[in-house]
């Protein structure tokens, strides 16, 4: 997958990104740094850019299809390098959009954090993930 989130600084009790463990299917395949959606009941799946979905966090590990693993850990707190979709002002609240990129929030979208610097379209910037 393209545009994976790259960790800069993790927050939480042990500076570990405050990971949360979610179930996933053995047939799923994820890359470390992918933005993940939360699917009921407590299952992580690829976030595909819907405008108002719940987010599980950022995958903290790779998961290969058929590897026998049925759970994945997702970071929920930290600063990450992320690609911007459209212009974003420093301090803007952000939302996830397709292919692991972020955009400024509009009405009715789920906030996942804040942009820490101004961004032009397709620019890589630091964002604060706060789930």
KOLGU-158064 format. One record per residue: residue in three letters; x, y, z of N, C-alpha, C in turn. Coordinates in Angstrom, 1 decimal, m for minus. Each point is the difference from the previous one (the first is absolute). Layout:
<recs>
{rec "ALA", {X, Y, Z}, {X, Y, Z}, {X, Y, Z}}
...
</recs>
This chain:
<recs>
{rec "UNK", {0.9, m1.2, 0.0}, {m0.9, 1.2, 0.0}, {0.9, 1.2, 0.0}}
{rec "UNK", {m0.5, 1.1, m0.5}, {0.8, 1.2, m0.1}, {m0.3, 1.0, 1.1}}
{rec "UNK", {0.9, 0.9, 0.2}, {m0.1, 1.1, 1.0}, {m0.2, m0.4, 1.5}}
{rec "UNK", {0.7, m1.1, 0.4}, {m0.1, m0.4, 1.4}, {0.4, 1.1, 0.9}}
{rec "UNK", {m0.7, 0.1, 1.2}, {0.4, 0.9, 1.0}, {1.3, m0.4, 0.6}}
{rec "UNK", {0.9, 1.0, 0.2}, {1.3, m0.3, 0.5}, {0.1, 0.7, 1.4}}
{rec "UNK", {0.3, m0.9, 1.0}, {0.0, 0.6, 1.4}, {1.2, 0.9, 0.2}}
{rec "UNK", {m0.3, 1.1, 0.7}, {1.1, 1.0, 0.3}, {0.2, m0.1, 1.5}}
{rec "UNK", {m1.1, 0.0, 0.8}, {0.0, 0.0, 1.4}, {m1.3, m0.7, 0.5}}
{rec "UNK", {0.2, m0.9, 0.9}, {m1.2, m0.7, 0.6}, {m0.3, 0.5, 1.4}}
{rec "UNK", {m1.3, 0.1, 0.3}, {m0.4, 0.5, 1.3}, {m0.6, m1.2, 0.7}}
{rec "UNK", {m0.5, 0.2, 1.3}, {m0.6, m1.0, 0.7}, {0.8, m0.3, 1.3}}
{rec "UNK", {m0.5, m0.9, 0.8}, {0.7, m0.4, 1.3}, {1.4, m0.2, m0.1}}
{rec "UNK", {0.4, m0.8, m1.0}, {1.5, m0.4, m0.2}, {0.5, 0.5, m1.3}}
{rec "UNK", {m0.5, 1.1, m0.5}, {0.4, 0.6, m1.3}, {m0.1, m1.1, m1.0}}
{rec "UNK", {m1.1, m0.8, 0.0}, {m0.1, m1.1, m0.9}, {m1.2, 0.2, m1.0}}
{rec "UNK", {m0.5, 1.2, 0.0}, {m1.1, 0.3, m0.9}, {m1.4, m0.5, 0.5}}
{rec "UNK", {0.0, m0.4, 1.3}, {m1.3, m0.5, 0.6}, {m0.7, m0.9, m0.9}}
{rec "UNK", {0.7, m1.2, m0.3}, {m0.6, m0.9, m1.0}, {m1.3, m0.7, 0.6}}
{rec "UNK", {m0.9, m0.3, m1.0}, {m1.2, m0.7, 0.4}, {0.0, m1.3, m1.0}}
{rec "UNK", {m0.3, m1.1, 0.6}, {0.0, m1.3, m0.7}, {m1.4, m0.2, m0.6}}
{rec "UNK", {m0.1, m0.4, m1.3}, {m1.2, m0.2, m0.7}, {0.0, m1.4, m0.6}}
{rec "UNK", {m1.1, m0.6, m0.2}, {m0.1, m1.2, m0.8}, {0.1, 0.3, m1.5}}
{rec "UNK", {0.4, m0.9, m0.8}, {0.1, 0.1, m1.4}, {m0.1, m1.4, m0.6}}
{rec "UNK", {m0.3, m0.2, m1.3}, {m0.1, m1.3, m0.6}, {1.4, m0.5, m0.4}}
{rec "UNK", {0.2, m1.3, 0.1}, {1.3, m0.6, m0.4}, {0.3, 0.4, m1.5}}
{rec "UNK", {m1.0, 0.2, m0.8}, {0.2, 0.3, m1.4}, {0.3, 1.4, m0.3}}
{rec "UNK", {m0.1, 0.9, 1.0}, {0.3, 1.4, m0.2}, {1.5, 0.2, m0.1}}
{rec "UNK", {0.3, 1.1, m0.7}, {1.4, 0.4, m0.2}, {0.1, 1.5, 0.2}}
{rec "UNK", {0.9, 0.4, 0.9}, {0.2, 1.4, 0.4}, {1.4, 0.4, 0.0}}
{rec "UNK", {0.4, 1.2, m0.3}, {1.3, 0.5, 0.1}, {0.1, 0.8, 1.3}}
{rec "UNK", {1.2, 0.0, 0.6}, {0.2, 0.9, 1.2}, {m0.1, 1.4, m0.5}}
{rec "UNK", {m0.8, 0.8, 0.7}, {m0.2, 1.4, m0.4}, {m1.3, 0.3, m0.7}}
{rec "UNK", {m0.8, m1.1, m0.2}, {m1.3, 0.3, m0.7}, {m1.0, 0.4, 1.0}}
{rec "UNK", {m0.8, 1.0, m0.4}, {m1.1, 0.5, 0.8}, {m1.1, m1.1, m0.1}}
{rec "UNK", {m0.5, m0.3, 1.2}, {m1.0, m1.1, 0.2}, {m1.3, 0.4, 0.4}}
{rec "UNK", {m1.1, m0.6, m0.5}, {m1.3, 0.3, 0.4}, {m0.5, m1.0, 1.1}}
{rec "UNK", {m0.9, 0.5, 0.9}, {m0.5, m0.9, 1.0}, {m1.4, m0.5, m0.5}}
{rec "UNK", {m0.1, m1.3, 0.0}, {m1.2, m0.7, m0.4}, {m0.5, m0.8, 1.1}}
{rec "UNK", {m1.3, 0.0, 0.2}, {m0.6, m0.7, 1.1}, {0.1, m1.5, m0.2}}
{rec "UNK", {0.3, m0.9, 0.9}, {0.3, 0.2, 1.4}, {1.5, 0.1, 0.2}}
{rec "UNK", {0.6, 1.1, 0.3}, {1.4, 0.2, 0.3}, {0.9, m0.6, m1.0}}
{rec "UNK", {m0.2, 0.3, m1.3}, {0.8, m0.6, m1.1}, {0.6, 1.2, m0.7}}
{rec "UNK", {1.3, m0.2, m0.4}, {0.7, 1.1, m0.8}, {m0.1, m0.5, m1.5}}
{rec "UNK", {m0.2, 1.0, m0.8}, {0.0, m0.2, m1.5}, {0.6, 1.2, m0.6}}
{rec "UNK", {0.3, m0.1, m1.3}, {0.6, 1.1, m0.7}, {m1.0, 1.1, m0.1}}
{rec "UNK", {0.5, 1.2, 0.3}, {m0.8, 1.2, m0.1}, {0.0, 0.5, m1.5}}
{rec "UNK", {m1.2, 0.0, m0.6}, {0.0, 0.3, m1.4}, {m0.5, 1.3, m0.4}}
{rec "UNK", {m0.1, 1.0, 1.0}, {m0.3, 1.4, m0.3}, {m1.4, 0.4, 0.1}}
{rec "UNK", {m0.8, m0.9, 0.6}, {m1.4, 0.5, 0.2}, {0.0, 1.2, 0.9}}
{rec "UNK", {m1.0, 0.9, m0.2}, {0.1, 1.3, 0.7}, {m0.3, m0.1, 1.5}}
{rec "UNK", {m0.7, m0.9, 0.5}, {m0.3, 0.0, 1.4}, {0.1, m1.5, 0.5}}
{rec "UNK", {1.2, m0.5, 0.1}, {0.2, m1.3, 0.5}, {0.7, 0.1, 1.4}}
{rec "UNK", {0.0, m1.0, 0.8}, {0.8, 0.0, 1.2}, {1.3, m0.6, m0.4}}
{rec "UNK", {1.1, 0.6, 0.6}, {1.3, m0.4, m0.2}, {0.6, m0.8, 1.1}}
{rec "UNK", {0.7, m1.1, m0.3}, {0.7, m0.8, 1.0}, {1.3, 0.6, 0.4}}
{rec "UNK", {0.7, 0.6, m1.0}, {1.3, 0.5, 0.2}, {0.9, m0.3, m1.1}}
{rec "UNK", {1.3, 0.0, 0.2}, {1.0, m0.3, m1.0}, {0.7, m1.3, 0.3}}
{rec "UNK", {0.0, m0.9, m1.0}, {0.5, m1.4, 0.2}, {1.5, 0.1, 0.5}}
{rec "UNK", {0.3, m0.6, 1.1}, {1.3, 0.0, 0.5}, {0.9, m1.1, m0.4}}
{rec "UNK", {m0.5, m0.8, m0.9}, {0.7, m1.2, m0.5}, {m0.5, m0.4, m1.4}}
{rec "UNK", {0.8, m0.8, m0.7}, {m0.4, m0.6, m1.2}, {m0.8, m1.3, 0.3}}
{rec "UNK", {m1.0, m0.2, m0.9}, {m0.8, m1.3, 0.2}, {m0.1, m0.5, m1.4}}
{rec "UNK", {0.4, m1.3, m0.2}, {m0.1, m0.6, m1.3}, {m1.2, m1.0, 0.0}}
{rec "UNK", {m0.6, 0.0, m1.2}, {m1.2, m0.9, m0.2}, {0.5, m1.5, 0.2}}
{rec "UNK", {m0.8, m0.7, 0.8}, {0.4, m1.4, 0.3}, {1.1, m0.3, 1.0}}
{rec "UNK", {0.4, 1.0, 0.7}, {1.1, m0.2, 1.0}, {m0.5, m0.6, 1.3}}
{rec "UNK", {m1.3, m0.2, 0.2}, {m0.5, m0.6, 1.2}, {m0.4, 1.0, 1.1}}
{rec "UNK", {0.4, 1.3, m0.2}, {m0.3, 1.0, 1.0}, {m1.5, 0.5, m0.2}}
{rec "UNK", {m0.7, 0.1, 1.1}, {m1.4, 0.5, 0.0}, {m0.2, 1.2, 0.8}}
{rec "UNK", {1.1, 0.8, 0.3}, {m0.1, 1.2, 0.7}, {1.1, 0.9, m0.5}}
{rec "UNK", {m0.2, 1.3, 0.2}, {1.0, 1.0, m0.4}, {m0.1, 1.2, 1.1}}
{rec "UNK", {1.2, 0.6, 0.2}, {0.1, 1.1, 0.9}, {0.0, 1.3, m0.8}}
{rec "UNK", {m0.7, 1.0, 0.5}, {m0.1, 1.3, m0.7}, {0.4, 1.1, 1.0}}
{rec "UNK", {0.9, 0.9, m0.5}, {0.4, 1.2, 0.8}, {m1.2, 0.9, 0.0}}
{rec "UNK", {m0.2, 0.7, 1.1}, {m1.1, 1.0, 0.1}, {0.5, 1.4, 0.4}}
{rec "UNK", {1.2, 0.1, 0.4}, {0.5, 1.3, 0.4}, {1.5, 0.2, m0.5}}
{rec "UNK", {0.2, 1.2, m0.6}, {1.4, 0.3, m0.4}, {0.0, 1.0, m1.1}}
{rec "UNK", {1.2, 0.3, m0.5}, {0.2, 0.9, m1.1}, {0.6, m0.9, m1.2}}
{rec "UNK", {m0.6, 0.2, m1.1}, {0.4, m0.8, m1.2}, {0.2, 0.9, m1.2}}
{rec "UNK", {0.8, m0.4, m1.0}, {0.1, 0.6, m1.3}, {m1.0, m0.6, m0.9}}
{rec "UNK", {m0.8, 0.9, m0.6}, {m1.2, m0.4, m0.8}, {m0.1, 0.8, m1.2}}
{rec "UNK", {m0.5, m0.5, m1.1}, {m0.2, 0.7, m1.2}, {m1.3, 0.8, 0.1}}
{rec "UNK", {0.0, 1.2, m0.4}, {m1.2, 0.9, 0.0}, {m0.8, m0.1, m1.4}}
{rec "UNK", {m1.3, 0.0, 0.2}, {m0.9, 0.1, m1.2}, {m0.6, 1.4, 0.0}}
{rec "UNK", {0.5, 0.8, m0.9}, {m0.4, 1.4, 0.0}, {0.8, 0.8, 1.0}}
{rec "UNK", {m0.3, 1.3, 0.0}, {0.7, 0.9, 0.9}, {m0.5, m0.2, 1.4}}
{rec "UNK", {0.9, 0.1, 1.0}, {m0.4, m0.1, 1.4}, {0.7, 1.1, 0.7}}
{rec "UNK", {m0.7, 0.7, 0.9}, {0.7, 1.1, 0.8}, {0.6, m0.7, 1.2}}
{rec "UNK", {1.0, 0.6, 0.6}, {0.6, m0.4, 1.2}, {m1.1, 0.1, 1.1}}
{rec "UNK", {m0.2, m1.0, 0.8}, {m1.0, 0.0, 1.0}, {m1.4, m0.5, m0.4}}
{rec "UNK", {m0.2, m0.3, m1.3}, {m1.3, m0.5, m0.5}, {m0.2, m1.4, 0.6}}
{rec "UNK", {m1.3, m0.2, 0.3}, {m0.4, m1.4, 0.4}, {0.0, m0.8, m1.3}}
{rec "UNK", {0.4, m1.3, 0.1}, {0.1, m0.8, m1.2}, {m0.9, m1.2, 0.1}}
{rec "UNK", {m0.2, m0.6, m1.2}, {m0.8, m1.2, m0.2}, {0.8, m0.9, m1.0}}
{rec "UNK", {m0.2, m1.3, 0.1}, {0.6, m0.9, m0.9}, {m0.8, 0.0, m1.3}}
{rec "UNK", {0.8, m0.2, m1.1}, {m0.6, m0.2, m1.3}, {0.7, m1.1, m0.7}}
{rec "UNK", {m0.4, m0.4, m1.2}, {0.5, m1.2, m0.6}, {1.5, m0.1, m0.1}}
{rec "UNK", {0.5, m1.2, 0.0}, {1.5, m0.3, m0.2}, {0.8, 0.7, 1.1}}
{rec "UNK", {m0.5, 0.0, 1.2}, {0.8, 0.4, 1.2}, {0.4, 1.5, 0.0}}
{rec "UNK", {m0.7, 0.8, m0.7}, {0.3, 1.5, 0.0}, {m1.0, 0.7, 0.9}}
{rec "UNK", {0.3, 1.2, 0.3}, {m0.9, 0.8, 0.9}, {m0.4, 1.3, m0.7}}
{rec "UNK", {m1.1, 0.5, 0.5}, {m0.5, 1.3, m0.5}, {m0.7, 0.8, 1.1}}
{rec "UNK", {m0.2, 1.3, m0.2}, {m0.6, 0.8, 1.0}, {m1.5, m0.6, 0.2}}
{rec "UNK", {m0.4, 0.1, 1.2}, {m1.4, m0.4, 0.3}, {m1.0, 0.9, m0.5}}
{rec "UNK", {m1.1, m0.6, m0.5}, {m1.2, 0.7, m0.4}, {m1.1, m0.5, 0.9}}
{rec "UNK", {m1.2, 0.7, 0.0}, {m1.1, m0.4, 0.8}, {m0.4, m1.4, m0.2}}
{rec "UNK", {m0.2, m0.7, 1.1}, {m0.5, m1.4, 0.0}, {1.1, m1.0, m0.2}}
{rec "UNK", {1.3, 0.3, 0.1}, {1.0, m0.9, m0.1}, {0.6, m0.4, 1.3}}
{rec "UNK", {0.7, m1.1, 0.1}, {0.6, m0.4, 1.3}, {1.4, 0.6, 0.1}}
{rec "UNK", {0.2, 0.7, 1.1}, {1.4, 0.6, 0.3}, {0.9, m1.1, 0.5}}
{rec "UNK", {1.2, m0.1, m0.6}, {1.0, m1.0, 0.5}, {1.2, 0.7, 0.6}}
{rec "UNK", {0.1, 1.3, m0.1}, {1.2, 0.7, 0.5}, {0.1, 1.5, m0.5}}
{rec "UNK", {1.2, 0.5, 0.0}, {0.2, 1.4, m0.3}, {1.3, 0.1, m0.8}}
{rec "UNK", {0.0, 0.8, m1.1}, {1.2, 0.2, m0.8}, {0.9, 1.0, 0.8}}
{rec "UNK", {1.3, m0.3, 0.0}, {0.9, 0.8, 0.8}, {0.8, 1.0, m0.8}}
{rec "UNK", {m0.3, 0.0, m1.3}, {0.7, 1.0, m0.9}, {m0.9, 0.1, m1.3}}
{rec "UNK", {0.3, 1.1, m0.7}, {m0.8, 0.3, m1.2}, {0.4, m1.0, m1.1}}
{rec "UNK", {m0.9, m0.4, m0.8}, {0.2, m1.0, m1.0}, {m0.6, 0.4, m1.4}}
{rec "UNK", {0.7, m0.3, m1.0}, {m0.5, 0.1, m1.4}, {m0.5, m1.4, m0.4}}
{rec "UNK", {m0.7, m0.1, m1.1}, {m0.5, m1.3, m0.4}, {1.2, m0.9, m0.3}}
{rec "UNK", {m0.1, m1.2, 0.5}, {1.0, m1.1, m0.2}, {1.3, 0.2, 0.8}}
{rec "UNK", {0.0, 1.0, 0.8}, {1.2, 0.3, 0.9}, {m0.1, m0.9, 1.2}}
{rec "UNK", {1.2, m0.5, 0.5}, {0.1, m0.8, 1.2}, {0.2, 1.0, 1.2}}
{rec "UNK", {m0.9, m0.2, 1.0}, {0.0, 0.9, 1.2}, {m0.1, m0.8, 1.2}}
{rec "UNK", {0.3, 0.6, 1.1}, {m0.2, m0.6, 1.4}, {m1.4, 0.3, 0.4}}
{rec "UNK", {m0.7, m1.1, 0.5}, {m1.3, 0.1, 0.6}, {0.0, m0.7, 1.3}}
{rec "UNK", {m0.9, 0.5, 0.9}, {m0.1, m0.5, 1.3}, {m1.2, m0.9, 0.0}}
{rec "UNK", {0.2, m1.4, 0.0}, {m1.1, m0.9, 0.1}, {m0.5, 0.0, 1.5}}
{rec "UNK", {m1.3, 0.1, 0.1}, {m0.6, 0.0, 1.4}, {m1.4, m0.7, 0.0}}
{rec "UNK", {0.1, m1.3, 0.1}, {m1.2, m0.8, 0.1}, {m0.3, m0.5, 1.4}}
</recs>
